[in-house]
Amino acid sequence: MDKEEQTLKQRFGNKAPFKVPEGYFDDFADKFMDKLPEQKARTVSMRPRWHRYRPAMLAAACICGAIMSLSIYLHTSRPSNEPMAKTHIEISANNTIDQMADYTMLDNEDIYASLVDNQ
């Protein structure tokens, strides 16, 4: 890059090809503003569009949260007052009786008849 730069300086020199008249930028802004047409100033809202619907969105979010928390509360299993071991034994005993009744192909009448005969 230095070699190219030196070549350009030797060929063209350090002289700037363009010049700005003296004092050109001193009152440039004023002259430019005078050339622009007059326009009425207007105010522009800087808020995003979704801010208009913010109260409705907050209300919808609160309702959704209430519905979800209510459904979670209602669908959770409540602990029973019985101890876990007793509940487990009763469930397994009922399952055993049901399995035996299915195996022997007994219906309710046959079971009642066998219980009456044993007394």
N, C-alpha and C positions, 0 to 999 in steps of 0.2 A: 504494500500500500504506500509506503514511503517513496518508493521508486516512481510509482505512477504520479504521486503528488508532486514530486520534484520535476517530473517531466512536464506536467501541466503548468507549474509556476514558471519554468523556463520558457515555455511556448507562449503563454498568455500573460504572465506577470501577475502581480498582486492587485491590480487595479480593478475596482468594482465596475461592472458594465452599466449598472443603472444608478441614477442619482435621484434623490427626492429634493424638491426645492426647499430652501431655508424657511423655517417657521410653518411648514405645511401642516404638521400635526398639532400645532399650538391651539388652533380653534377649529379643528376638524370635527369634533363632536357637535359643536353648536351649528356649524354649517350643515352637517348631515341631518340634524333634527329639524332645521328650518325647511329642508327639502321634503320631508315626510308630510303626508296629508294629516290634518287634524282628525283625531278619532276620540270618541267618548270612552272614558275609562270604565271598565266593568270589573266586577268582582268575580272571582272564580273560586268555587268551593274546592278545597284540597282534601276533603274526606273521601275515602273509597266508597264505592256504590253500596257495598254490603252493609255499611253502617246505617243505612236507612232502615234496613230490616232487622237490625240488631235486637230491639226489644222482642220482636216476634220469635227470633231464633233462640233467645234466652228463655222465653216462656216454653217453647217446644222442648228445649233441652231439659228443663226442670220437670216437665211432664213425663218425658221419656225416662229420666232418672227415677222418678217416683214409681212409675209402673214397673221398671226393672227391679227395684229394691223390694217392692211389694210382692212380685212374683217369686223372687228368691226367698223371701221370708216365708211365704205360704208353701213353697215346695220343699223346704228343708225337712228332714225327718226329725221328729221330736223324740227325745229319749223317754222310754217307758219307765214306770216306777218299779217294775220287777227287775230282779238281778239278771244279768246276761246269761248265767249258767242255767237257771231255771227255764228261761225262755227257750234256750237252745235244746234242752232236754224235751220240753213239750213239743216243739216242732219236730224233732227227730222221732219221738214216739208216735205222733200223728202220721208221719210219713211211713213208719214201719207198719202200722196197722193198715193204712191204705194199700201198701204194697202186698201185704199178706192177703187182704180181701180181693185184690185183683188177681193174685196167683191162684187162689182157691175158687175164684169165680163166684163168690158169695155176694148176694145183694142184701139190702137192709132187712128184708123180711127173714131171710135165713139167719142172719146174725142175731136178730131179736129172738127167734125161735130157739137158737142154741143157748142163748143166755137164760131163757125161761126154763129150759130143760135142766140146766145145771143147778138151779136153786132148789 
